[in-house]
Amino acid sequence: MRNSRLLSVEFWKKWIWSFVRLVLIAGLSFLILYPILQKISTAIKDKEDLYSPIVMWIPIHYTWDNFKQAIMIMDYWDTLMNTFALSISTTILTAASCALAGYGFARLKFKGSNLLFAGVILTILVPPSTILIPLYLNLKDFTLMGIIPLLTGKSVNLLNTYWPFILTALTANSLKAGLYIFIFRQFFRGIPKEVEEAAYIDGAGIGRTFSRIMLPNAIPAIITVLLFSFVWQWNDSFFTTTYLSSGKVMSVQLAALPYNLNNIVSGGSSQADPFYLSMVQDTGILLAILPLIIIYLFVQRYFVEGIERTGIVG
């Protein structure tokens, strides 16, 4: 009798915990999916449904005009290719430079290394808006520590070009680079030193040990950094709109979408329907995140494995 009562209590405990877990997962899933579902519903609505009191989620009049308008105004296909090229190039350069920096902090001890690493951690904590003005002025009058004026007689304006992205990625100063360096440092510290010592005994130098021994063992960290860097670069609007005031990349085109649509609809006046402008802008946002959703469907397994293994080793 007592055993059956204990079994009954254990059963109800497991059932209650399963129910609570289901509610939490359902609630979190709803919070994550709600904005996407709302934008999908808005994107396929006709203009007539905006003011219909009976239309909430499922529109009465379906239309693809919002997609056509957003694709035309954003010059979507050229913008998509340019954004892919920018994100992929900066992602590869960022992963390479941050891997080198992370390996240096993990294995190469030198005077002031701890102070420099504290500076890396500080870049994670400091809001990027605090360095916006000096960063902008430095790129507007780029001198490369005074070398360029000695050669050409004047500074170079790097704004409205892709050079700010390339230079910051090459020097491990790009978007969220401090976090990537930290990930690589923690991963390399988890690899046994005996592996490197065996390579040194065989005559390998630091560079060969890093490229032949350490990098192949750091695949989980590399995958994690590549995916994070690509997604954050794709979604970035702060630095992208700072470096590029005009250009065919997603962030710039999304920022200019309401203004351009207003000029087309109202001829430059302020008579355009703000709700209609918001509806087309939501459609543009949906088009911007759609490639990321498709990519995630194919790489989610590698992403989860990379996160788990990075956490275990680090």
PAZAPA-4460 file (N, C-alpha, C; in steps of 0.05 Angstrom, whole numbers, plus 32768, in hexadecimal, padded with zeros to 4 digits):
% residues 314
    n_x    n_y    n_z   ca_x   ca_y   ca_z    c_x    c_y    c_z   seq   type   mol
   8011   7FE8   8000   8000   8000   8000   8012   8019   8000     1      M     A
   8026   8019   8011   8038   8030   8013   8047   8034   7FF9     2      R     A
   8050   801E   7FED   805F   801F   7FD4   804E   802B   7FBD     3      N     A
   8035   8022   7FBD   8023   802C   7FA8   801D   804A   7FAC     4      S     A
   801C   8053   7FC5   8018   806F   7FCA   8030   8080   7FC2     5      R     A
   8048   8075   7FC7   8060   8083   7FBE   8062   8085   7FA0     6      L     A
   805A   806F   7F93   805A   806F   7F76   8047   8083   7F6B     7      L     A
   8030   8085   7F78   801C   8099   7F6F   8026   80B5   7F73     8      S     A
   8034   80BB   7F89   803F   80D6   7F8E   8054   80DC   7F79     9      V     A
   8066   80C9   7F73   807A   80CD   7F5F   806E   80D2   7F44    10      E     A
   8059   80C3   7F3D   804C   80C7   7F23   8041   80E3   7F21    11      F     A
   8033   80ED   7F36   8028   8108   7F34   803D   811D   7F34    12      W     A
   8054   8119   7F42   806A   812C   7F40   8075   812E   7F24    13      K     A
   8079   8117   7F17   8083   8117   7EFC   806F   8124   7EE9    14      K     A
   8056   811E   7EED   8041   8129   7EDC   803F   8148   7EDF    15      W     A
   8041   8151   7EF7   803F   816E   7EFC   8058   817C   7EF0    16      I     A
   806F   8171   7EF4   8088   817C   7EE9   8087   817D   7ECB    17      W     A
   807D   8167   7EBE   807A   8166   7EA1   8067   817C   7E97    18      S     A
   8051   8180   7EA6   803D   8194   7E9E   804A   81B0   7EA1    19      F     A
   8058   81B5   7EB7   8065   81D0   7EBA   8079   81D5   7EA4    20      V     A
   8089   81C0   7E9E   809D   81C3   7E89   8090   81C9   7E6E    21      R     A
   8079   81BB   7E69   806B   81BF   7E50   8060   81DC   7E4E    22      L     A
   8056   81E6   7E64   804B   8201   7E64   8062   8215   7E60    23      V     A
   8079   8211   7E6D   808F   8224   7E69   809A   8224   7E4C    24      L     A
   809C   820B   7E41   80A6   8209   7E25   8092   8216   7E12    25      I     A
   8078   8211   7E16   8064   821D   7E05   8064   823B   7E07    26      A     A
   8067   8246   7E20   8067   8262   7E24   807F   826F   7E16    27      G     A
   8097   8263   7E1A   80AF   826E   7E0D   80AD   826D   7DEF    28      L     A
   80A3   8256   7DE5   80A0   8254   7DC8   808D   8269   7DBD    29      S     A
   8077   826E   7DCB   8064   8283   7DC2   8072   829E   7DC2    30      F     A
   8081   82A5   7DD7   808F   82BF   7DD7   80A2   82C2   7DC0    31      L     A
   80AF   82AC   7DB8   80C3   82AD   7DA3   80B5   82AE   7D87    32      I     A
   80A0   829E   7D84   8093   829B   7D6A   807E   82B1   7D65    33      L     A
   8074   82BD   7D7A   805E   82D1   7D77   8065   82E7   7D63    34      Y     A
   807C   82F5   7D65   8082   830A   7D52   8084   8300   7D35    35      P     A
   808F   82E8   7D31   8092   82DE   7D16   8076   82D7   7D0B    36      I     A
   8065   82CA   7D1B   804A   82C4   7D12   803A   82DD   7D0C    37      L     A
   803E   82F1   7D1D   802F   830B   7D18   8038   8318   7CFE    38      Q     A
   8052   8317   7CF8   805C   8323   7CDF   8053   8313   7CC7    39      K     A
   8051   82F9   7CCA   8046   82E9   7CB3   8029   82F0   7CAE    40      I     A
   801A   82F2   7CC4   7FFD   82FA   7CC1   7FFB   8316   7CB4    41      S     A
   800C   8328   7CBD   800A   8344   7CB2   8013   8345   7C95    42      T     A
   8027   8335   7C8E   8032   8336   7C73   801E   832D   7C5E    43      A     A
   800C   831B   7C64   7FF9   8311   7C50   7FDE   831E   7C52    44      I     A
   7FDC   8333   7C62   7FC3   8342   7C64   7FC0   8356   7C4D    45      K     A
   7FA8   835A   7C44   7FA2   836F   7C32   7F9E   8389   7C41    46      D     A
   7FA1   83A0   7C33   7F9E   83BA   7C40   7F83   83BD   7C4D    47      K     A
   7F6E   83B0   7C42   7F53   83B2   7C4C   7F50   83A6   7C68    48      E     A
   7F61   8391   7C6E   7F5F   8384   7C87   7F6B   8393   7C9E    49      D     A
   7F79   83A9   7C98   7F86   83B7   7CAE   7F72   83C3   7CC1    50      L     A
   7F5B   83CC   7CB7   7F48   83DA   7CC7   7F2F   83C9   7CCC    51      Y     A
   7F30   83B0   7CC5   7F1A   839E   7CCA   7F1A   8395   7CE7    52      S     A
   7F04   8399   7CF6   7F04   8391   7D12   7F03   8373   7D16    53      P     A
   7EFC   8363   7D02   7EFA   8346   7D05   7F13   8337   7CFD    54      I     A
   7F27   8346   7CF2   7F40   833A   7CEA   7F55   833D   7D00    55      V     A
   7F5E   8326   7D0A   7F73   8327   7D1E   7F8C   8319   7D14    56      M     A
   7F8A   82FF   7D10   7FA1   82F0   7D06   7F9D   82E7   7CE9    57      W     A
   7F86   82DC   7CE3   7F81   82D1   7CC8   7F73   82E6   7CB7    58      I     A
   7F81   82EF   7CA2   7F75   8304   7C92   7F5D   82FA   7C81    59      P     A
   7F4C   830C   7C79   7F35   8305   7C68   7F3E   8306   7C4B    60      I     A
   7F4E   831B   7C44   7F58   831F   7C29   7F76   8319   7C29    61      H     A
   7F7E   8303   7C1C   7F9A   82FC   7C1A   7FA7   830B   7C03    62      Y     A
   7FC0   8313   7C06   7FCE   8321   7BF0   7FEC   831D   7BF3    63      T     A
   7FFA   831E   7BDC   8017   831E   7BDC   8023   8339   7BD5    64      W     A
   8012   834E   7BD5   801B   8368   7BCD   802F   8374   7BE1    65      D     A
   802C   836D   7BFB   8040   8377   7C0E   805C   836C   7C09    66      N     A
   805D   8353   7C01   8077   8347   7BFA   8082   8354   7BE1    67      F     A
   8071   8359   7BCD   807A   8365   7BB5   8085   8381   7BBA    68      K     A
   8076   8390   7BCB   807F   83AC   7BD1   809A   83AB   7BE0    69      Q     A
   809C   839A   7BF4   80B5   8399   7C04   80CD   8390   7BF3    70      A     A
   80C8   837C   7BE1   80DE   8372   7BD0   80E7   8387   7BBD    71      I     A
   80D4   8396   7BB2   80DB   83AB   7B9F   80EA   83C2   7BAC    72      M     A
   80E0   83CB   7BC3   80EB   83E3   7BD0   8107   83DC   7BDB    73      I     A
   810A   83C5   7BE7   8124   83BD   7BF3   8138   83B3   7BDE    74      M     A
   812F   83B0   7BC4   8140   83A3   7BB0   814A   8389   7BBC    75      D     A
   8137   8378   7BC4   813C   8362   7BD7   8152   834F   7BCE    76      Y     A
   8152   8346   7BB5   8164   8331   7BAC   8181   833B   7BAC    77      W     A
   8185   8353   7BA2   81A1   835E   7BA4   81A9   8363   7BC1    78      D     A
   8196   836D   7BD0   819C   8371   7BED   81A3   8357   7BFB    79      T     A
   8194   8342   7BF4   8199   8328   7C00   81B5   831E   7BFA    80      L     A
   81BD   8320   7BE0   81D8   8317   7BD9   81EE   8328   7BE6    81      M     A
   81EA   8342   7BE7   81FE   8353   7BF4   8201   834D   7C12    82      N     A
   81EA   8349   7C1F   81EA   8343   7C3C   81F7   8328   7C41    83      T     A
   81F1   8314   7C30   81FF   82FA   7C33   821D   82FD   7C30    84      F     A
   8226   830C   7C1B   8242   830F   7C17   8250   831D   7C2E    85      A     A
   8243   8332   7C38   824E   8341   7C4F   824F   8330   7C68    86      L     A
   823A   8322   7C6E   8238   8312   7C86   824C   82FB   7C86    87      S     A
   824E   82ED   7C6F   8260   82D6   7C6D   827D   82DF   7C6F    88      I     A
   8284   82F4   7C61   82A0   82FD   7C62   82A8   8307   7C7E    89      S     A
   8298   8317   7C8A   829E   8320   7CA5   829E   8309   7CB9    90      T     A
   828C   82F5   7CB5   828B   82DE   7CC7   82A5   82CE   7CC6    91      T     A
   82AF   82C9   7CAE   82C7   82B9   7CAB   82DF   82C8   7CB6    92      I     A
   82E1   82E1   7CB0   82F8   82F1   7CBA   82F7   82F4   7CD9    93      L     A
   82DF   82F8   7CE3   82DC   82FA   7D00   82E3   82E0   7D0F    94      T     A
   82DA   82CA   7D04   82E0   82B0   7D10   82FF   82AB   7D10    95      A     A
   830C   82B1   7CFA   8329   82AD   7CF8   8338   82BF   7D0C    96      A     A
   8332   82D8   7D0C   8340   82EB   7D1E   833B   82E5   7D3B    97      S     A
   8322   82DF   7D42   831B   82D9   7D5E   8326   82BF   7D67    98      C     A
   8329   82AB   7D55   8336   8292   7D5C   8353   8296   7D63    99      A     A
   8361   82A7   7D53   837D   82AD   7D59   8380   82BC   7D74   100      L     A
   836E   82CF   7D78   836F   82DE   7D92   8369   82CC   7DA9   101      A     A
   8354   82BB   7DA6   834D   82A9   7DBC   8363   8295   7DC2   102      G     A
   8371   828B   7DAD   8387   8279   7DB2   839E   8287   7DC0   103      Y     A
   83A3   82A0   7DB8   83B8   82AF   7DC5   83B3   82B3   7DE3   104      G     A
   839A   82BA   7DEA   8394   82BF   7E06   8393   82A5   7E16   105      F     A
   838D   828E   7E08   838B   8275   7E17   83A6   8268   7E1B   106      A     A
   83B9   826B   7E08   83D2   825C   7E0A   83EB   826C   7E0B   107      R     A
   83EB   8284   7E00   8404   8294   7DFE   8403   82A9   7E14   108      L     A
   8412   82A4   7E29   8413   82B6   7E40   8428   82CB   7E3C   109      K     A
   8421   82E4   7E3D   8434   82FA   7E3A   842D   8310   7E4D   110      F     A
   843F   8323   7E50   843A   8339   7E63   8422   834A   7E5B   111      K     A
   8410   834D   7E6D   83F8   835D   7E67   83E2   834E   7E5A   112      G     A
   83E4   8333   7E57   83CF   8323   7E49   83B5   8324   7E59   113      S     A
   83B7   8323   7E73   839E   8324   7E83   8390   833F   7E81   114      N     A
   83A1   8354   7E7F   8395   836F   7E7C   8388   8372   7E61   115      L     A
   8394   8367   7E4C   8388   8368   7E32   836E   8358   7E31   116      L     A
   836E   8341   7E3E   8356   8331   7E3E   8340   833E   7E4E   117      F     A
   8347   834D   7E62   8333   835D   7E71   8327   8372   7E5E   118      A     A
   8337   837D   7E4C   832D   838F   7E38   831A   8382   7E25   119      G     A
   831F   8368   7E1E   830D   8359   7E0D   82F2   8355   7E1B   120      V     A
   82F3   834E   7E34   82DA   834B   7E44   82CB   8366   7E45   121      I     A
   82DA   837B   7E47   82CE   8396   7E49   82BE   839D   7E2F   122      L     A
   82C8   8393   7E19   82B9   8398   7E00   829E   838A   7DFF   123      T     A
   829B   8375   7E0E   8281   8367   7E10   826E   8378   7E22   124      I     A
   8279   8384   7E36   8268   8392   7E4A   8261   83AE   7E42   125      L     A
   8273   83BC   7E33   826F   83D8   7E2C   825A   83DA   7E15   126      V     A
   8246   83EA   7E17   8232   83ED   7E01   8240   83F9   7DE9   127      P     A
   823A   83F0   7DD1   8247   83FA   7DB9   8241   8417   7DB4   128      P     A
   822B   8422   7DBE   8224   843E   7DBA   8239   8451   7DC6   129      S     A
   8247   8447   7DDB   825B   8459   7DE8   8273   845F   7DD7   130      T     A
   8279   844D   7DC4   8290   8452   7DB2   8288   845A   7D96   131      I     A
   826F   8460   7D92   8265   8466   7D77   8272   847E   7D6B   132      L     A
   8274   8495   7D7A   827E   84AD   7D6F   829C   84AB   7D68   133      I     A
   82AE   84A1   7D7B   82CA   849E   7D73   82CE   848A   7D5C   134      P     A
   82BD   8475   7D5C   82BF   8461   7D46   82B8   846E   7D2B   135      L     A
   82A3   847E   7D2B   829A   848B   7D13   82AF   849F   7D09   136      Y     A
   82BA   84AF   7D1B   82CE   84C3   7D13   82E7   84B5   7D09   137      L     A
   82EF   849F   7D16   8307   8491   7D0D   8304   8485   7CF1   138      N     A
   82EC   847B   7CEB   82E8   8470   7CD0   82E4   8486   7CBB   139      L     A
   82DA   849C   7CC4   82D6   84B2   7CB1   82F0   84BE   7CA8   140      K     A
   8303   84C0   7CBB   831E   84C9   7CB5   8332   84B4   7CBD   141      D     A
   8332   849E   7CAE   8343   8487   7CB4   8360   848D   7CAC   142      F     A
   8373   848A   7CBF   838F   8491   7CB9   83A1   8479   7CBD   143      T     A
   8398   8463   7CC9   83A8   844C   7CCF   83C1   8454   7CDF   144      L     A
   83BB   8461   7CF6   83D0   846B   7D08   83E3   847F   7CFA   145      M     A
   83D8   848F   7CE8   83E9   84A3   7CDB   83F8   849A   7CC2   146      G     A
   83F5   8481   7CBB   8405   8476   7CA4   83F9   8480   7C89   147      I     A
   83DE   847F   7C87   83D2   8486   7C6D   83D7   84A3   7C66   148      I     A
   83D5   84B7   7C78   83DB   84D3   7C70   83F8   84D6   7C66   149      P     A
   840B   84C7   7C72   8426   84C9   7C69   842A   84BF   7C4C   150      L     A
   8419   84AC   7C44   841B   84A1   7C29   840B   84B0   7C14   151      L     A
   83F3   84B8   7C1C   83E0   84C5   7C09   83DC   84E3   7C0E   152      T     A
   83E3   84EC   7C26   83E0   8508   7C2C   83C5   850F   7C39   153      G     A
   83B3   84FB   7C3C   8399   8500   7C48   838F   84E6   7C53   154      K     A
   837B   84E9   7C65   836E   84D2   7C70   835A   84C6   7C5D   155      S     A
   834F   84AE   7C64   833D   84A0   7C52   8322   849D   7C61   156      V     A
   830C   84A2   7C53   82F1   849F   7C5E   82E8   8483   7C57   157      N     A
   82E5   8472   7C6C   82DD   8456   7C68   82BF   8452   7C6A   158      L     A
   82B0   8467   7C71   8293   8464   7C74   8286   8460   7C59   159      L     A
   826F   8452   7C59   8261   844B   7C41   8271   8438   7C2F   160      N     A
   8283   8429   7C3C   8291   8413   7C2E   8290   83FB   7C41   161      T     A
   829A   83E4   7C36   829A   83CC   7C47   82B4   83C9   7C57   162      Y     A
   82C6   83DC   7C54   82E0   83DA   7C62   82DD   83DA   7C80   163      W     A
   82CB   83E9   7C8C   82C9   83E7   7CAA   82C2   83CB   7CB3   164      P     A
   82B1   83BD   7CA5   82AA   83A2   7CAC   82C3   838F   7CAA   165      F     A
   82D1   8393   7C94   82E9   8381   7C8F   82FF   8386   7CA3   166      I     A
   8305   83A0   7CA8   831B   83A6   7CBA   8314   839E   7CD7   167      L     A
   82FC   83A3   7CE0   82F5   839A   7CFB   82F4   837C   7CFE   168      T     A
   82EC   836E   7CE9   82EC   8351   7CEA   8308   8346   7CEA   169      A     A
   831A   8351   7CDA   8335   8348   7CD9   8344   834C   7CF3   170      L     A
   833D   8361   7D02   834B   8367   7D1B   833C   835E   7D34   171      T     A
   8328   834D   7D31   8319   8342   7D47   830C   8358   7D58   172      A     A
   8302   836D   7D49   82F3   8383   7D56   82D7   8385   7D4B   173      N     A
   82CD   8371   7D3E   82B3   8373   7D31   829D   836F   7D46   174      S     A
   8284   836E   7D3D   826D   836C   7D4E   826F   8352   7D5F   175      L     A
   826D   8356   7D7A   826E   8340   7D8E   8289   8331   7D8D   176      K     A
   829E   833D   7D83   82B8   832E   7D81   82C2   8326   7D9D   177      A     A
   82BD   8337   7DB1   82C7   8330   7DCC   82BB   8316   7DD6   178      G     A
   82A1   8311   7DCF   8295   82F7   7DD7   82A1   82E0   7DC8   179      L     A
   82A7   82E3   7DAF   82B3   82CE   7D9F   82CF   82C7   7DA9   180      Y     A
   82DF   82DC   7DB0   82FA   82D7   7DBB   82F7   82C7   7DD5   181      I     A
   82E4   82CF   7DE6   82E0   82C1   7DFF   82D9   82A3   7DFB   182      F     A
   82C7   829E   7DE7   82BF   8282   7DE1   82D8   8272   7DD8   183      I     A
   82E8   827D   7DC6   8300   826F   7DBD   8314   826B   7DD3   184      F     A
   8318   827F   7DE4   832B   827D   7DFA   8323   8266   7E0D   185      R     A
   8309   8266   7E14   8300   8251   7E27   8302   8235   7E1A   186      Q     A
   82FD   8233   7E00   82FF   8219   7DF3   831C   8210   7DF2   187      F     A
   832E   8221   7DE9   834A   8219   7DE7   8356   8213   7E03   188      F     A
   834D   8220   7E18   8357   821A   7E32   834E   81FE   7E3B   189      R     A
   8338   81F4   7E30   832F   81D9   7E37   833D   81C3   7E29   190      G     A
   834D   81C9   7E14   835C   81B4   7E06   8376   81AE   7E15   191      I     A
   837C   8195   7E1A   8394   818E   7E2A   83AD   8199   7E1E   192      P     A
   83BF   81A3   7E2E   83D8   81AF   7E25   83EB   8199   7E19   193      K     A
   83E7   8180   7E21   83F8   816B   7E17   83F5   8168   7DF8   194      E     A
   83DE   8170   7DED   83DA   816E   7DD0   83ED   8181   7DC2   195      V     A
   83EF   819A   7DCD   8402   81AD   7DC1   841F   81A6   7DC6   196      E     A
   8425   819C   7DDE   8440   8195   7DE4   844A   817E   7DD2   197      E     A
   8438   816C   7DCB   8440   8157   7DB8   8447   8162   7D9D   198      A     A
   8437   8177   7D95   843D   8184   7D7B   8457   8193   7D7C   199      A     A
   845D   81A0   7D92   8476   81AE   7D95   848E   819B   7D93   200      Y     A
   848B   8184   7DA0   84A0   8170   7D9F   84A6   8166   7D83   201      I     A
   8490   8164   7D73   8493   815C   7D57   849E   8172   7D45   202      D     A
   84A3   818A   7D50   84B0   819F   7D41   849C   81B4   7D36   203      G     A
   8483   81B3   7D3E   846F   81C6   7D34   8472   81E0   7D44   204      A     A
   846F   81F6   7D37   846F   8210   7D44   8453   8218   7D4E   205      G     A
   8451   8230   7D58   8437   8239   7D62   8422   823B   7D4D   206      I     A
   842A   8246   7D36   8417   8249   7D20   840D   822E   7D15   207      G     A
   8420   821C   7D11   8418   8201   7D07   8408   81F2   7D1C   208      R     A
   840F   81F5   7D35   83FF   81E7   7D4A   83E3   81F2   7D4B   209      T     A
   83E0   820C   7D48   83C6   8219   7D48   83B5   820F   7D31   210      F     A
   83C1   820F   7D19   83B1   8209   7D01   83AC   81EB   7CFD   211      S     A
   83C0   81DA   7D06   83BD   81BD   7D01   83B2   81AE   7D19   212      R     A
   83B5   81B9   7D31   83AD   81AA   7D49   8395   81B7   7D56   213      I     A
   8397   81D0   7D5C   8383   81DE   7D6C   8369   81E3   7D5D   214      M     A
   836B   81EE   7D45   8353   81F4   7D35   8342   81DC   7D2F   215      L     A
   834E   81C5   7D26   833C   81AE   7D21   832E   81A4   7D3A   216      P     A
   8339   81A9   7D52   832C   81A1   7D6A   8317   81B6   7D74   217      N     A
   8318   81CD   7D67   8306   81E3   7D70   82ED   81E6   7D5D   218      A     A
   82E6   81D1   7D4F   82CF   81D2   7D3C   82B6   81DB   7D4A   219      I     A
   82AF   81D1   7D62   8296   81DA   7D6F   8297   81F8   7D75   220      P     A
   82AD   8203   7D7E   82AF   8220   7D83   82AE   822F   7D69   221      A     A
   82BA   8225   7D54   82B9   8233   7D3A   829D   8234   7D30   222      I     A
   828E   821E   7D32   8272   821E   7D28   8261   8232   7D38   223      I     A
   8265   8232   7D52   8256   8244   7D63   825C   8261   7D5B   224      T     A
   8275   8268   7D58   827C   8284   7D51   8273   828B   7D35   225      V     A
   8275   8279   7D22   826C   827E   7D07   824E   8284   7D06   226      L     A
   823E   8274   7D14   8222   8278   7D14   8219   8291   7D22   227      L     A
   8225   8296   7D3A   821F   82AF   7D48   8227   82C7   7D38   228      F     A
   823F   82C7   7D2D   8249   82DE   7D1E   8238   82E3   7D06   229      S     A
   8230   82CF   7CF7   8220   82D2   7CDF   8205   82DF   7CE6   230      F     A
   81F7   82D3   7CFA   81DD   82DD   7D01   81DE   82FA   7D0C   231      V     A
   81F1   82FF   7D1D   81F3   831A   7D29   81FB   832F   7D14   232      W     A
   820C   8327   7D01   8213   833A   7CEC   81FB   833F   7CD9   233      Q     A
   81EC   832A   7CD4   81D5   832D   7CC2   81C0   833F   7CCF   234      W     A
   81BC   833C   7CE9   81A7   834C   7CF7   81B0   8367   7D01   235      N     A
   81CA   836C   7CFF   81D5   8385   7D0A   81CB   839D   7CFB   236      D     A
   81C1   83B0   7D0A   81B9   83CA   7CFE   81C9   83E1   7D09   237      S     A
   81D5   83DE   7D21   81E3   83F4   7D2E   81FD   83FB   7D1F   238      F     A
   820F   83E7   7D1C   8228   83ED   7D0E   8224   83EF   7CF0   239      F     A
   8211   83DF   7CE5   820D   83E0   7CC8   8203   83FB   7CBF   240      T     A
   81F0   8407   7CCD   81E6   8421   7CC5   81FA   8437   7CCC   241      T     A
   820D   8431   7CDF   8222   8444   7CE4   8237   8445   7CCE   242      T     A
   823F   842D   7CC4   8253   842C   7CAF   8247   8432   7C94   243      Y     A
   822E   842B   7C8F   8221   842E   7C75   8208   843F   7C78   244      L     A
   8209   8458   7C6E   81F1   8468   7C6E   81DF   8461   7C56   245      S     A
   81EB   8455   7C42   81DC   844B   7C2C   81EA   8432   7C22   246      S     A
   81DB   841E   7C19   81E6   8406   7C0F   81D1   83F0   7C0F   247      G     A
   81D6   83DC   7BFE   81C2   83C6   7BFB   81C9   83B0   7C0F   248      K     A
   81C4   83B4   7C28   81C5   83A0   7C3D   81AB   83A1   7C4D   249      V     A
   81A4   838B   7C5A   818A   8389   7C66   8184   839F   7C7A   250      M     A
   8197   83A5   7C8C   8192   83B8   7CA1   818C   83D4   7C96   251      S     A
   819C   83DC   7C82   8198   83F7   7C76   817E   83F8   7C67   252      V     A
   8178   83E3   7C58   815F   83E3   7C48   8146   83E2   7C5A   253      Q     A
   8148   83D3   7C70   8131   83D3   7C83   812D   83EE   7C90   254      L     A
   8143   83FC   7C97   8141   8416   7CA3   8135   842A   7C90   255      A     A
   813B   8427   7C76   8130   843B   7C62   8116   8432   7C56   256      A     A
   810C   841A   7C5D   80F3   8410   7C50   80DB   8422   7C55   257      L     A
   80D5   842B   7C6E   80BD   843C   7C71   80BF   8456   7C61   258      P     A
   80D7   8463   7C61   80DA   847C   7C52   80D6   8478   7C34   259      Y     A
   80E3   8463   7C29   80E0   845E   7C0D   80C4   8457   7C05   260      N     A
   80B7   8447   7C16   809B   843F   7C10   8089   8457   7C11   261      L     A
   808E   8469   7C25   807D   8481   7C27   8080   8493   7C0E   262      N     A
   8099   8494   7C03   809D   84A4   7BEB   808E   8499   7BD3   263      N     A
   808D   847E   7BD2   8080   8471   7BBC   8061   8474   7BBE   264      I     A
   8057   846F   7BD6   803A   846F   7BDA   802E   848B   7BD9   265      V     A
   803B   849E   7BE6   802F   84B9   7BE8   803E   84CE   7BD8   266      S     A
   8052   84C6   7BC9   8060   84DA   7BB9   8071   84ED   7BC9   267      G     A
   807A   84E4   7BE1   808B   84F5   7BF1   807C   8505   7C06   268      G     A
   8062   8505   7C05   8052   8514   7C1A   8050   8502   7C32   269      S     A
   8043   850D   7C47   803F   84FE   7C60   8023   84F2   7C63   270      S     A
   8016   84EC   7C4C   7FFB   84E2   7C4C   7FF9   84C4   7C4C   271      Q     A
   800F   84B6   7C4B   800E   8498   7C4A   8003   848D   7C64   272      A     A
   7FF4   8477   7C61   7FE8   846A   7C79   7FFF   845E   7C8A   273      D     A
   8002   8466   7CA3   8018   845C   7CB3   8015   843E   7CB9   274      P     A
   7FFC   8434   7CBB   7FF7   8418   7CC0   8000   8407   7CA8   275      F     A
   7FFB   8412   7C90   8003   8404   7C78   8022   8403   7C76   276      Y     A
   802F   841A   7C7D   804C   841B   7C7D   8057   8406   7C90   277      L     A
   804B   8404   7CA8   8053   83F1   7CBC   804F   83D4   7CB2   278      S     A
   803A   83CF   7CA3   8035   83B5   7C98   804A   83AC   7C84   279      M     A
   8051   83BE   7C72   8066   83B8   7C5F   8081   83B5   7C6C   280      V     A
   8086   83C5   7C81   809F   83C3   7C8F   80A1   83A8   7C9E   281      Q     A
   808B   839E   7CA9   808B   8384   7CB6   8091   836E   7CA1   282      D     A
   8086   8372   7C89   808C   835F   7C73   80AA   835F   7C6C   283      T     A
   80B6   8377   7C6B   80D2   8379   7C66   80E3   836B   7C7C   284      G     A
   80DB   836E   7C95   80E9   8361   7CAB   80E6   8343   7CA8   285      I     A
   80CF   8339   7CA1   80CB   831C   7C9D   80DD   8312   7C86   286      L     A
   80E0   8321   7C71   80F1   8319   7C5B   810F   831A   7C64   287      L     A
   8116   832C   7C76   8131   832D   7C7F   8139   8316   7C91   288      A     A
   8126   830C   7CA1   812D   82F6   7CB4   8128   82DB   7CA7   289      I     A
   811A   82DA   7C90   8113   82C1   7C84   812C   82B0   7C7D   290      L     A
   8141   82BC   7C71   8159   82AB   7C6C   8166   829F   7C85   291      P     A
   8165   82AE   7C9B   8170   82A3   7CB4   8160   828B   7CBE   292      L     A
   8146   828D   7CBB   8134   8277   7CC3   813A   825E   7CB3   293      I     A
   813D   8262   7C98   8143   824B   7C86   815F   823F   7C8D   294      I     A
   8173   8251   7C92   818D   8247   7C98   818C   8237   7CB3   295      I     A
   817E   8241   7CC6   817D   8234   7CE0   8170   8218   7CDE   296      Y     A
   815D   8214   7CCC   8151   81FA   7CC9   8166   81E5   7CC1   297      L     A
   817B   81EE   7CB2   818F   81DB   7CA9   81A7   81D8   7CBC   298      F     A
   81AC   81EC   7CCC   81C5   81EC   7CDC   81BF   81EA   7CFA   299      V     A
   81A5   81E6   7D02   819F   81E6   7D1E   81AD   81D0   7D2D   300      Q     A
   81B1   81B9   7D21   81BE   81A3   7D2F   81DB   81AA   7D35   301      R     A
   81E9   81B6   7D21   8205   81BD   7D26   8207   81D4   7D3A   302      Y     A
   81F3   81E6   7D39   81F3   81FC   7D4C   81F0   81F2   7D69   303      F     A
   81DD   81E1   7D6E   81D9   81D6   7D89   81F1   81C6   7D92   304      V     A
   81FC   81B5   7D80   8214   81A6   7D88   822C   81B8   7D8E   305      E     A
   822F   81CD   7D7E   8245   81E0   7D83   8242   81ED   7D9E   306      G     A
   822A   81F6   7DA5   8225   8203   7DBF   822A   81F0   7DD5   307      I     A
   8221   81D7   7DD3   8224   81C4   7DE9   8242   81BD   7DED   308      E     A
   8250   81B7   7DD8   826C   81AF   7DDA   827E   81C7   7DE3   309      R     A
   8277   81DE   7DDA   8286   81F6   7DE3   8283   81F9   7E01   310      T     A
   826A   81F6   7E0B   8265   81F9   7E28   8273   81E3   7E38   311      G     A
   8274   81CB   7E2E   8281   81B5   7E3C   829F   81B8   7E3E   312      I     A
   82AC   81C0   7E27   82C9   81C2   7E27   82D1   81DB   7E35   313      V     A
   82C2   81F2   7E30   82CA   820B   7E3D   82C6   820A   7E5B   314      G     A
***
